[in-house]
Amino acid sequence: MKRQIITIDEEKCTGCGKCIPGCPEGALQIIDGKARLVSDLYCDGLGACIGTCPEGAISIEEREAEPYNEARVMENIIKAGDNTIRAHLKHLRDHNETGLLQEAIDILQERGFDVSQYLDEETRAHAYPACGCPGSAPIDLRGEKSAQSEEDAPSPESQLQNWPVQLRLINPQAQYFQNAHLLIAADCVPFSHADFHRTFLKDRILIIFCPKLDPTIDEYIAKLGEIFARSDIQSITILRMEVPCCSGIERIVQTALQRSGKEIPLNELVISISGEILHGEKVPVR
């Protein structure tokens, strides 16, 4: 997959080693008198090491690289001790990598660590979903649906299959993404289309965001790319409004799909402000 990753100018590098402490993830080593990127898996591409190089030898480029692996990184982080754990969690917080921060904390909790000792107030605020907040913990709702037929139901039944649905809160590792048919919808669509649940949402995993007002578009591209790369997604349906500012949702999804290196069937439907389907056809769930 293509992603951002650091590159080192060997002519500028003096081998001083000042970049090494700036990379708690363990992606850098001094080899033959030069700083080297030893594994794509360990480099998150956020560039914390750049400011530690007195020669300006480190920069970020976009190239083909193995996906960053938080679980592998945490093996090194834990071995390095408490201060490195704190530095890594702060690093993820400072770059607003909420999904990776949650993954790191989950790993620490699985290993029996008291996570609270590593979280200052600001990091705790970012990590709160991973520390048990019921409002954003992943919930698979597919097994809770009534067996009652639509014809017999006295009132429309919710077709929501997952929680949370806001992209900023979603954990890319949630199990409900495996073999899922995704519905990626603009925030306004459910308020426009009167029969959103039965027409679009049934048997789909929902992700919603606003391509115009949400300030974290780069984070969204990265998170969607991780979802696409990690899970065997069966299809993606984009559902957006007719207004021009909503067209950005397709660009975001397409960019994430390209970065993931996956080929997934993709369809887009456009909804009018009055709730009509203007063009596009829904991909059937099989």
KENU-760546 format. One record per residue (C-alpha): residue in three letters; x, y, z. Coordinates in pm, whole numbers, plus 32768, in hexadecimal, padded with zeros to 4 digits. Layout:
<nodes>
NODE, aa, east, north, up
NODE, ALA, X, Y, Z
...
</nodes>
This chain:
<nodes>
NODE, aa, east, north, up
NODE, MET, 8000, 8000, 8000
NODE, LYS, 8069, 816A, 7FCD
NODE, ARG, 808F, 8237, 8108
NODE, GLN, 8161, 8344, 81AC
NODE, ILE, 82A8, 82CA, 823D
NODE, ILE, 83F3, 836A, 829E
NODE, THR, 8521, 8377, 81B9
NODE, ILE, 8689, 83BE, 821F
NODE, ASP, 8782, 8485, 814D
NODE, GLU, 88C3, 83C2, 8185
NODE, GLU, 899D, 84E0, 8109
NODE, LYS, 8916, 85C6, 821B
NODE, CYS, 890A, 84BE, 832D
NODE, THR, 8A38, 84C6, 8416
NODE, GLY, 89CE, 839A, 84E6
NODE, CYS, 89AF, 846B, 8622
NODE, GLY, 888D, 8393, 869B
NODE, LYS, 87B7, 84B1, 871E
NODE, CYS, 8690, 842E, 8654
NODE, ILE, 868E, 82DE, 8708
NODE, PRO, 85EB, 8354, 8850
NODE, GLY, 84F3, 8419, 877C
NODE, CYS, 846D, 82D2, 86EC
NODE, PRO, 83E9, 8202, 880F
NODE, GLU, 8347, 811E, 870D
NODE, GLY, 84A0, 808D, 86BE
NODE, ALA, 84A0, 80D1, 8548
NODE, LEU, 85FD, 8173, 854A
NODE, GLN, 8756, 80E7, 8594
NODE, ILE, 88B8, 815E, 855A
NODE, ILE, 8959, 8069, 8468
NODE, ASP, 8AAE, 809B, 83C8
NODE, GLY, 8AB9, 81FD, 844E
NODE, LYS, 896D, 826B, 83B9
NODE, ALA, 8805, 8278, 8434
NODE, ARG, 873B, 8169, 8387
NODE, LEU, 85C9, 811B, 8373
NODE, VAL, 85D3, 7FAD, 83DB
NODE, SER, 8466, 7F53, 839F
NODE, ASP, 833F, 7FF3, 82EF
NODE, LEU, 8260, 7F3F, 83EA
NODE, TYR, 82E8, 8016, 8506
NODE, CYS, 82D8, 816B, 8459
NODE, ASP, 8189, 821A, 8484
NODE, GLY, 81EA, 8331, 8394
NODE, LEU, 818F, 8443, 848C
NODE, GLY, 82F0, 84CD, 8493
NODE, ALA, 8337, 84FB, 8605
NODE, CYS, 84A6, 84B9, 85BA
NODE, ILE, 84C5, 85D7, 84BF
NODE, GLY, 84EE, 86E8, 85C2
NODE, THR, 8600, 8629, 8678
NODE, CYS, 86EF, 8623, 854E
NODE, PRO, 87E3, 874A, 855D
NODE, GLU, 8848, 8717, 83EF
NODE, GLY, 86E9, 8711, 8358
NODE, ALA, 872F, 85B8, 82C9
NODE, ILE, 85D5, 8527, 8312
NODE, SER, 849C, 8576, 824D
NODE, ILE, 8352, 84D0, 81F0
NODE, GLU, 8300, 843C, 809E
NODE, GLU, 81DA, 8379, 8014
NODE, ARG, 8239, 8227, 7F87
NODE, GLU, 81DE, 80B8, 7F82
NODE, ALA, 8212, 802F, 80E1
NODE, GLU, 8193, 7F1F, 81C3
NODE, PRO, 8070, 7F94, 829E
NODE, TYR, 80D8, 801A, 83F1
NODE, ASN, 809D, 7F0D, 84F9
NODE, GLU, 8046, 7F90, 8654
NODE, ALA, 804A, 7E34, 86F0
NODE, ARG, 81AF, 7DF6, 867A
NODE, VAL, 8217, 7F51, 86EF
NODE, MET, 8183, 7F16, 8848
NODE, GLU, 8260, 7DE3, 8875
NODE, ASN, 8390, 7ECB, 8864
NODE, ILE, 82E9, 7FE0, 892C
NODE, ILE, 8293, 7EFD, 8A51
NODE, LYS, 83F3, 7E6A, 8A5B
NODE, ALA, 8486, 7FCA, 8A6D
NODE, GLY, 83D2, 801C, 8BB1
NODE, ASP, 82DD, 8112, 8C4A
NODE, ASN, 8373, 8255, 8BC6
NODE, THR, 836E, 81D4, 8A61
NODE, ILE, 8206, 8166, 8A88
NODE, ARG, 81A9, 82C5, 8AFD
NODE, ALA, 826B, 8364, 89DF
NODE, HIS, 81C0, 8287, 88DD
NODE, LEU, 8060, 82C9, 895E
NODE, LYS, 80A8, 843F, 8968
NODE, HIS, 8132, 842B, 8806
NODE, LEU, 7FEE, 838E, 8788
NODE, ARG, 7F21, 848F, 8847
NODE, ASP, 7FE6, 85B6, 87C1
NODE, HIS, 7FA2, 8543, 865D
NODE, ASN, 7E32, 8500, 86A4
NODE, GLU, 7E59, 838E, 864E
NODE, THR, 7D2C, 8328, 871E
NODE, GLY, 7D05, 81D1, 867F
NODE, LEU, 7E71, 8171, 86B6
NODE, LEU, 7E68, 81FF, 8818
NODE, GLN, 7D3C, 8127, 8864
NODE, GLU, 7DEB, 7FF7, 87D1
NODE, ALA, 7F23, 8037, 88A3
NODE, ILE, 7E57, 8058, 89E1
NODE, ASP, 7D94, 7F1B, 8991
NODE, ILE, 7EDC, 7E5F, 896E
NODE, LEU, 7F5C, 7EE4, 8ABB
NODE, GLN, 7E19, 7E83, 8B67
NODE, GLU, 7E27, 7D25, 8ACF
NODE, ARG, 7F86, 7D02, 8B5F
NODE, GLY, 7F07, 7D62, 8CB9
NODE, PHE, 7F9E, 7EC1, 8CCD
NODE, ASP, 7EFC, 7FD2, 8D9D
NODE, VAL, 7ECA, 80C3, 8C7B
NODE, SER, 7E6C, 81EB, 8D59
NODE, GLN, 7FD8, 8217, 8DC4
NODE, TYR, 8038, 826D, 8C5D
NODE, LEU, 7F27, 8368, 8C10
NODE, ASP, 7F39, 84D8, 8C61
NODE, GLU, 7DF4, 859E, 8C58
NODE, GLU, 7E09, 85F7, 8AE7
NODE, THR, 7E67, 8499, 8A76
NODE, ARG, 7D50, 840A, 8B4D
NODE, ALA, 7C57, 84EA, 8A9B
NODE, HIS, 7CC7, 845F, 8948
NODE, ALA, 7CD3, 82FA, 89C9
NODE, TYR, 7B8B, 82FC, 8A89
NODE, PRO, 7AD4, 8229, 8986
NODE, ALA, 7BD8, 811A, 89BB
NODE, CYS, 7BB4, 812E, 8B35
NODE, GLY, 7A4E, 80BA, 8B3E
NODE, CYS, 7974, 81DA, 8AC9
NODE, PRO, 782E, 8128, 8A69
NODE, GLY, 77D8, 8238, 8970
NODE, SER, 78EC, 81D7, 887C
NODE, ALA, 7942, 806D, 88CC
NODE, PRO, 7914, 7F8E, 8798
NODE, ILE, 77C5, 7ED8, 87A3
NODE, ASP, 7751, 7DD7, 86A4
NODE, LEU, 75D5, 7DF2, 8693
NODE, ARG, 7599, 7CF0, 8584
NODE, GLY, 7533, 7BDC, 8676
NODE, GLU, 7432, 7CB7, 8723
NODE, LYS, 7348, 7CE4, 85FC
NODE, SER, 71EB, 7C58, 8618
NODE, ALA, 718D, 7B27, 8549
NODE, GLN, 703E, 7BCF, 8501
NODE, SER, 6FFF, 7C15, 8392
NODE, GLU, 6FE4, 7D78, 8311
NODE, GLU, 6E79, 7D38, 82B2
NODE, ASP, 6E1A, 7CC2, 8411
NODE, ALA, 6EDA, 7DD0, 84CB
NODE, PRO, 6DEE, 7EC8, 8574
NODE, SER, 6EE5, 7FE1, 853D
NODE, PRO, 7026, 800E, 8474
NODE, GLU, 714A, 7F57, 8512
NODE, SER, 72A5, 7FEC, 852B
NODE, GLN, 7399, 7F4D, 8435
NODE, LEU, 74CE, 7FD5, 84E4
NODE, GLN, 75D7, 7EC4, 84EB
NODE, ASN, 76F3, 7F6C, 85A8
NODE, TRP, 7754, 8077, 86A6
NODE, PRO, 77EE, 8176, 869E
NODE, VAL, 77A9, 81FA, 8541
NODE, GLN, 786A, 8344, 853E
NODE, LEU, 79B4, 8306, 848C
NODE, ARG, 7A7B, 83CA, 858D
NODE, LEU, 7A09, 82DB, 86A0
NODE, ILE, 7A22, 8194, 85E0
NODE, ASN, 7B2F, 8093, 8633
NODE, PRO, 7BC1, 800F, 84EA
NODE, GLN, 7BFA, 7EBE, 8593
NODE, ALA, 7A8C, 7E86, 85EF
NODE, GLN, 7A2A, 7D22, 8598
NODE, TYR, 78EB, 7D89, 84E6
NODE, PHE, 79BE, 7E06, 83C2
NODE, GLN, 7A23, 7CA3, 8363
NODE, ASN, 796B, 7C3B, 8222
NODE, ALA, 7891, 7D71, 823F
NODE, HIS, 77CD, 7E32, 813E
NODE, LEU, 7818, 7F9E, 8195
NODE, LEU, 772D, 80C4, 8178
NODE, ILE, 77F5, 8208, 8189
NODE, ALA, 76FB, 8323, 81A5
NODE, ALA, 7707, 849B, 81C8
NODE, ASP, 7673, 8515, 8311
NODE, CYS, 7546, 85B9, 826D
NODE, VAL, 74C8, 848F, 81A3
NODE, PRO, 73FA, 83E2, 82B4
NODE, PHE, 733F, 8527, 82F3
NODE, SER, 72EC, 8550, 8183
NODE, HIS, 7285, 83F1, 811A
NODE, ALA, 714A, 8386, 81D6
NODE, ASP, 718A, 820F, 81BC
NODE, PHE, 7301, 8211, 81F7
NODE, HIS, 7306, 80DB, 82D5
NODE, ARG, 724C, 7FEA, 81F2
NODE, THR, 72C7, 8076, 80A7
NODE, PHE, 7439, 8099, 80F3
NODE, LEU, 74A0, 8026, 824F
NODE, LYS, 741C, 7EC1, 8260
NODE, ASP, 7538, 7DC1, 8275
NODE, ARG, 7643, 7ECF, 825C
NODE, ILE, 7749, 7F59, 834B
NODE, LEU, 771D, 80D1, 8361
NODE, ILE, 7828, 81E0, 8364
NODE, ILE, 77C4, 8350, 835C
NODE, PHE, 7880, 8498, 8347
NODE, CYS, 786A, 85F1, 82A8
NODE, PRO, 796E, 8639, 8198
NODE, LYS, 793B, 87B2, 81B9
NODE, LEU, 7921, 87FE, 832E
NODE, ASP, 79F3, 86F0, 83D5
NODE, PRO, 7B58, 8770, 840D
NODE, THR, 7C07, 861E, 8409
NODE, ILE, 7BFA, 85B7, 829A
NODE, ASP, 7D62, 8536, 828F
NODE, GLU, 7D1A, 8466, 83C3
NODE, TYR, 7BDF, 83E2, 831C
NODE, ILE, 7CA0, 8377, 81E6
NODE, ALA, 7D9C, 82C1, 82C0
NODE, LYS, 7C90, 8219, 8392
NODE, LEU, 7BC0, 81AA, 8267
NODE, GLY, 7CFC, 8128, 81C1
NODE, GLU, 7D47, 805C, 82F8
NODE, ILE, 7BE5, 7FCE, 82FE
NODE, PHE, 7BFC, 7F6D, 818F
NODE, ALA, 7D57, 7ED4, 81BB
NODE, ARG, 7D0E, 7E11, 82FA
NODE, SER, 7BBC, 7D76, 82A6
NODE, ASP, 7B29, 7CB1, 8186
NODE, ILE, 7A2F, 7DBC, 811D
NODE, GLN, 7933, 7D2F, 8024
NODE, SER, 78AF, 7E75, 7F95
NODE, ILE, 78A5, 7FEB, 7FD6
NODE, THR, 7775, 80C4, 7F95
NODE, ILE, 77A6, 823D, 7FA9
NODE, LEU, 766A, 82FE, 7FF8
NODE, ARG, 7680, 8478, 7FD8
NODE, MET, 75AD, 85AC, 7FA3
NODE, GLU, 758B, 8664, 7E58
NODE, VAL, 762F, 87A3, 7EDC
NODE, PRO, 778E, 87E0, 7E4B
NODE, CYS, 7840, 87E5, 7F9B
NODE, CYS, 77D0, 867E, 7FD9
NODE, SER, 7888, 85F8, 7EA9
NODE, GLY, 79C8, 85F2, 7F76
NODE, ILE, 7955, 84B1, 801B
NODE, GLU, 799F, 83EF, 7EDC
NODE, ARG, 7AFE, 8483, 7EC1
NODE, ILE, 7B48, 8427, 802B
NODE, VAL, 7AD1, 82C1, 7FFF
NODE, GLN, 7B87, 8298, 7EB2
NODE, THR, 7CCD, 831C, 7F47
NODE, ALA, 7CAF, 8233, 8072
NODE, LEU, 7C63, 810E, 7F8F
NODE, GLN, 7D94, 815A, 7EB8
NODE, ARG, 7E75, 816F, 7FE9
NODE, SER, 7DF1, 8024, 806E
NODE, GLY, 7E5F, 7F6F, 7F35
NODE, LYS, 7D11, 7EB8, 7F29
NODE, GLU, 7C19, 7E93, 7E0C
NODE, ILE, 7ABB, 7EA0, 7EA1
NODE, PRO, 7975, 7ECA, 7DDD
NODE, LEU, 7910, 8037, 7E06
NODE, ASN, 77C9, 80E5, 7DB5
NODE, GLU, 774B, 8246, 7DF0
NODE, LEU, 75E6, 82C0, 7E19
NODE, VAL, 7582, 842D, 7E1D
NODE, ILE, 7452, 84A2, 7EE2
NODE, SER, 7394, 85E2, 7E9F
NODE, ILE, 7340, 86D7, 7FB4
NODE, SER, 71D6, 865E, 7F96
NODE, GLY, 7248, 84F7, 7FD0
NODE, GLU, 723B, 8463, 7E73
NODE, ILE, 734A, 8383, 7DDE
NODE, LEU, 73D5, 8455, 7CC1
NODE, HIS, 74C5, 8355, 7C30
NODE, GLY, 757E, 821A, 7C8B
NODE, GLU, 7504, 80C3, 7CED
NODE, LYS, 7522, 8013, 7E38
NODE, VAL, 7617, 7EEE, 7E39
NODE, PRO, 754B, 7DBB, 7EA1
NODE, VAL, 75B7, 7D03, 7FDC
NODE, ARG, 75EC, 7B94, 7F92
</nodes>
